[in-house]
Amino acid sequence: MELAALEKQLRTLQTESTTKIGAASSLADLEELGSSLLGKKGALTDLLRGIGSLSAEDRPKIGALANEVRTAIEAALESRRTVAGAAELSARIANETEDATTPGPLPAFGSLHPIPETISAIGQIMGSFGFTVAEGQEVEDDVTNFQLLNIPEDHPSRDLWDTLYLREPGRLLRTHTSPGQIRTMRAVEPPIRVILPGRCFRYEAVDASHGFEFHQVEGLLVDRGTTLADLKGILDELARGLFGPAARTRFRPGYYPFTEPSVAVDVSWGGSKDGWMTILGAGMVHPIVLENGGIDPETHQGFAFGLGVERIAMLRHGIPDLRALLENDLRMLRGLR
């Protein structure tokens, strides 16, 4: 290759390169250009491969010109990098700038577990009828849990309330919230309107509808002239409050040692696919239980009811298995309807 031709190619490469560099709009484009022009396989390197065909006296001239071209290209790259970098930084700052006065994102809100949510719903409904909420105790004595509720030691119904006993004689984990009836009547003068929510325990085989640990809400009303009609009216409204205005109730004869007469209460509503579902037991407080609570059954009457919170929660939220309520699975809790 002749000296003049190689010199012309180097000058042309310099001119074209500075033009391309000036048109580059980003740092990434400039890096690609720098590699294609000055890299090991770049355009300048390709041109210099022809230097071997020159005479010994011409080679220094081409070497000096090549250095001049390289320097010019590098200077153009650096200058354009400064401009493009500043432009990209300005755009990034503009895009990422946040107004410090703008309110931040709202935190995620949790929700009540179905069990306390159901207890709260029952409390609000009963509160509209003047009922207050009281707490019982989970560790009870045999006398209050059974005997004062008209369940003597040899009563066959105790088989249904088998529970967990403590080392201390006569002490056990309560099998129902009904002991709260005795403690309330002994502590409060009539008229009494109270609900007693709480956890209960029984010796049960655990399956989709039974557990050894569960929750109940006990309701108790004691006043003069209280009748079964009062009980029915209250429970009708409770069912409609829990399951909607289309809910209907059905009262069937039942048996509980601490109420007389006793009823089982079924409910049917728009979401019930199986017709009627039993949701609670209730009845007029047995005269013996009133006496054990320190109230004269000749002057005062009362009614009581007890419902299982888990069953109500399962019906309200469409939960098929009771055990899901105690597994702390957030996927189930987030998917509640």
URVEN-V698611 format. One record per residue. N is the residue number from 1. RES is the residue in one small letter. PSI is psi in whole degrees, -180 to 180 (999 if undefined). OMEGA is omega in degrees with one decimal (NA if undefined). NEAR is the number of other C-alpha atoms within 10 Angstrom. Layout:
BEGIN
N/RES/PSI/OMEGA/NEAR, N/RES/PSI/OMEGA/NEAR
END
This chain:
BEGIN
1/m/138/-179.9/11, 2/e/155/-179.0/12, 3/l/-45/-175.9/16, 4/a/-41/-179.2/11, 5/a/-42/-178.9/9, 6/l/-38/177.6/19, 7/e/-41/-179.7/16, 8/k/-42/179.2/11, 9/q/-39/179.0/13, 10/l/-42/178.7/22, 11/r/-40/178.4/15, 12/t/-42/178.3/12, 13/l/-40/179.6/19, 14/q/-45/-178.3/21, 15/t/-49/-178.9/14, 16/e/-39/-178.6/13, 17/s/-46/-179.8/21, 18/t/-33/177.1/18, 19/t/-47/178.7/12, 20/k/-41/-179.1/14, 21/i/-40/179.4/21, 22/g/-25/-179.2/17, 23/a/-11/-179.1/12, 24/a/136/-174.7/19, 25/s/-6/-177.5/16, 26/s/161/178.0/15, 27/l/-34/179.4/18, 28/a/-41/177.7/12, 29/d/-39/-179.9/15, 30/l/-39/177.7/21, 31/e/-40/178.7/13, 32/e/-42/177.4/12, 33/l/-45/-180.0/18, 34/g/-40/179.6/18, 35/s/-39/-177.6/13, 36/s/-21/-178.8/15, 37/l/-43/-171.1/20, 38/l/-1/-178.4/16, 39/g/179/-178.4/14, 40/k/-29/177.7/11, 41/k/24/-176.9/11, 42/g/176/-176.0/14, 43/a/-40/-179.6/16, 44/l/-42/179.1/20, 45/t/-40/178.9/15, 46/d/-42/179.9/13, 47/l/-39/-176.1/15, 48/l/-10/176.1/14, 49/r/-21/179.0/9, 50/g/1/-177.9/13, 51/i/-22/-177.9/18, 52/g/-21/-179.3/10, 53/s/-4/179.9/12, 54/l/163/176.6/15, 55/s/165/-176.9/12, 56/a/-34/-178.3/10, 57/e/-20/179.3/8, 58/d/-23/-175.9/14, 59/r/-44/178.0/15, 60/p/-34/179.2/13, 61/k/-44/179.3/12, 62/i/-36/178.4/19, 63/g/-44/179.5/13, 64/a/-39/179.2/11, 65/l/-39/179.1/16, 66/a/-40/177.6/21, 67/n/-38/178.4/11, 68/e/-44/179.1/15, 69/v/-45/178.7/20, 70/r/-45/-178.6/18, 71/t/-41/-179.4/13, 72/a/-42/179.4/16, 73/i/-44/179.7/22, 74/e/-40/178.7/17, 75/a/-41/179.0/13, 76/a/-41/177.8/18, 77/l/-46/-177.5/22, 78/e/-42/179.4/15, 79/s/-43/-178.6/13, 80/r/-32/176.1/21, 81/r/-40/-179.8/22, 82/t/-44/-179.1/11, 83/v/-48/-178.5/14, 84/a/-39/179.0/20, 85/g/-41/178.4/14, 86/a/-39/179.5/12, 87/a/-44/179.2/15, 88/e/-39/178.7/14, 89/l/-42/178.9/11, 90/s/-41/179.4/12, 91/a/-41/179.1/12, 92/r/-43/179.0/11, 93/i/-41/-179.8/11, 94/a/-39/-177.6/10, 95/n/-32/-174.6/9, 96/e/-3/-179.7/9, 97/t/133/178.0/9, 98/e/141/176.3/9, 99/d/118/-177.4/7, 100/a/-18/-180.0/7, 101/t/-6/179.1/6, 102/t/132/178.8/7, 103/p/142/179.8/7, 104/g/173/179.2/7, 105/p/143/179.1/6, 106/l/139/177.4/6, 107/p/155/177.4/6, 108/a/134/-179.8/6, 109/f/135/174.8/5, 110/g/-175/178.5/7, 111/s/162/179.4/9, 112/l/145/171.1/10, 113/h/150/-177.2/15, 114/p/-31/-178.3/20, 115/i/-57/176.8/20, 116/p/-29/177.2/15, 117/e/-41/179.3/14, 118/t/-41/177.1/22, 119/i/-42/178.9/21, 120/s/-41/179.4/14, 121/a/-42/178.2/15, 122/i/-43/179.9/20, 123/g/-40/179.5/20, 124/q/-41/179.6/17, 125/i/-48/-178.4/18, 126/m/-29/177.7/22, 127/g/-29/178.0/15, 128/s/-15/177.0/9, 129/f/13/175.8/11, 130/g/10/178.6/11, 131/f/139/174.5/18, 132/t/166/-177.4/16, 133/v/132/176.1/16, 134/a/161/179.8/13, 135/e/139/173.0/13, 136/g/-165/179.1/19, 137/q/140/-176.0/14, 138/e/-32/175.9/17, 139/v/117/-175.9/17, 140/e/173/171.5/20, 141/d/158/-176.6/19, 142/d/-35/-177.0/20, 143/v/-49/-176.6/16, 144/t/-37/-177.8/19, 145/n/-30/-176.1/25, 146/f/-61/-165.2/24, 147/q/-44/-179.9/17, 148/l/-12/176.3/20, 149/l/24/176.3/24, 150/n/33/176.4/20, 151/i/85/-179.3/20, 152/p/173/-173.5/15, 153/e/-31/-177.2/12, 154/d/14/-176.8/8, 155/h/131/-177.0/12, 156/p/-23/-178.8/10, 157/s/-14/178.2/15, 158/r/-24/178.3/14, 159/d/-30/-179.8/10, 160/l/-15/-176.4/11, 161/w/32/177.3/17, 162/d/136/-172.4/14, 163/t/-164/-178.5/19, 164/l/122/-177.0/15, 165/y/148/179.5/16, 166/l/169/179.0/13, 167/r/-33/179.1/7, 168/e/125/-176.5/8, 169/p/136/176.4/9, 170/g/3/-179.3/11, 171/r/140/-175.7/16, 172/l/167/171.1/19, 173/l/129/-171.7/20, 174/r/143/-178.8/28, 175/t/-15/-179.9/27, 176/h/170/178.8/26, 177/t/0/-176.5/26, 178/s/-28/174.1/24, 179/p/-24/177.2/25, 180/g/-23/175.7/25, 181/q/-49/-178.5/29, 182/i/-48/-176.1/19, 183/r/-37/179.2/16, 184/t/-47/-178.6/21, 185/m/-32/178.9/22, 186/r/-18/-176.5/16, 187/a/-21/-172.3/11, 188/v/136/175.8/12, 189/e/141/175.2/12, 190/p/154/3.7/17, 191/p/145/-177.7/14, 192/i/129/171.5/17, 193/r/107/-173.0/22, 194/v/146/167.2/24, 195/i/147/-176.6/27, 196/l/92/176.7/23, 197/p/152/176.8/27, 198/g/175/-177.6/21, 199/r/141/-178.9/19, 200/c/167/-175.5/21, 201/f/141/173.8/21, 202/r/155/177.8/19, 203/y/92/-173.6/15, 204/e/149/168.2/14, 205/a/128/-175.0/9, 206/v/128/174.3/12, 207/d/-163/-174.4/11, 208/a/-20/-177.4/10, 209/s/5/-179.3/13, 210/h/148/176.2/16, 211/g/155/177.7/18, 212/f/-13/177.1/15, 213/e/129/-177.6/14, 214/f/177/-177.4/20, 215/h/144/175.5/21, 216/q/160/167.6/23, 217/v/119/177.4/23, 218/e/137/174.3/27, 219/g/138/-178.5/24, 220/l/128/172.9/24, 221/l/126/177.1/23, 222/v/126/-179.2/23, 223/d/180/175.7/16, 224/r/136/174.8/13, 225/g/19/178.5/10, 226/t/138/-177.1/15, 227/t/171/177.0/14, 228/l/-28/177.2/17, 229/a/-37/176.2/9, 230/d/-44/178.7/14, 231/l/-47/-177.9/19, 232/k/-43/180.0/19, 233/g/-43/179.7/10, 234/i/-46/-177.1/14, 235/l/-31/173.1/19, 236/d/-46/-179.3/17, 237/e/-36/177.7/19, 238/l/-44/179.8/20, 239/a/-44/179.5/23, 240/r/-35/177.9/18, 241/g/-34/-178.0/17, 242/l/-36/-171.4/17, 243/f/2/177.6/20, 244/g/164/-174.5/15, 245/p/-17/-179.4/12, 246/a/-4/-176.9/12, 247/a/140/176.8/19, 248/r/149/179.8/17, 249/t/156/176.5/21, 250/r/129/-178.3/15, 251/f/124/177.5/16, 252/r/150/177.1/12, 253/p/139/178.3/12, 254/g/-176/178.0/15, 255/y/125/170.0/15, 256/y/134/-176.1/19, 257/p/-26/-172.8/18, 258/f/4/174.6/25, 259/t/150/178.4/25, 260/e/114/-3.0/17, 261/p/164/-179.9/17, 262/s/150/179.6/24, 263/v/149/167.1/22, 264/a/136/-174.3/18, 265/v/123/176.8/25, 266/d/156/178.1/18, 267/v/146/173.9/20, 268/s/137/-179.0/20, 269/w/-179/-173.7/19, 270/g/-30/-177.8/12, 271/g/-1/-177.9/14, 272/s/119/-179.7/15, 273/k/-12/-174.9/9, 274/d/19/-180.0/8, 275/g/-111/-177.1/11, 276/w/143/178.2/15, 277/m/128/178.0/17, 278/t/127/-177.0/17, 279/i/-19/-178.3/18, 280/l/166/171.5/21, 281/g/149/-174.9/23, 282/a/179/176.2/30, 283/g/178/175.9/26, 284/m/135/-177.2/23, 285/v/128/-178.1/26, 286/h/138/178.9/23, 287/p/-36/179.2/20, 288/i/-38/179.3/19, 289/v/-39/175.9/22, 290/l/-45/178.9/25, 291/e/-43/179.1/16, 292/n/-24/176.3/20, 293/g/2/177.3/19, 294/g/23/-178.6/16, 295/i/136/-179.0/19, 296/d/115/-179.8/13, 297/p/-11/177.7/17, 298/e/-24/-177.4/10, 299/t/-23/-176.9/9, 300/h/146/173.8/16, 301/q/164/179.8/23, 302/g/166/171.4/27, 303/f/158/180.0/25, 304/a/152/174.2/24, 305/f/156/177.2/25, 306/g/129/179.9/21, 307/l/149/178.0/21, 308/g/121/-175.7/20, 309/v/-42/-178.3/25, 310/e/-43/-179.1/25, 311/r/-43/179.0/24, 312/i/-44/-180.0/22, 313/a/-41/179.6/21, 314/m/-41/179.7/19, 315/l/-41/-177.4/17, 316/r/-34/-173.5/18, 317/h/2/178.2/14, 318/g/38/179.7/13, 319/i/120/-173.6/20, 320/p/-21/-173.5/12, 321/d/123/-178.0/14, 322/l/-33/-176.4/19, 323/r/-24/179.3/16, 324/a/-25/-178.6/14, 325/l/-17/-176.5/17, 326/l/8/-175.8/11, 327/e/-6/178.8/9, 328/n/38/178.2/11, 329/d/109/-177.0/10, 330/l/-27/179.0/8, 331/r/-38/177.7/8, 332/m/-43/-176.9/12, 333/l/-37/179.8/17, 334/r/-23/-176.6/11, 335/g/7/-178.4/8, 336/l/139/177.5/12, 337/r/999/NA/8
END
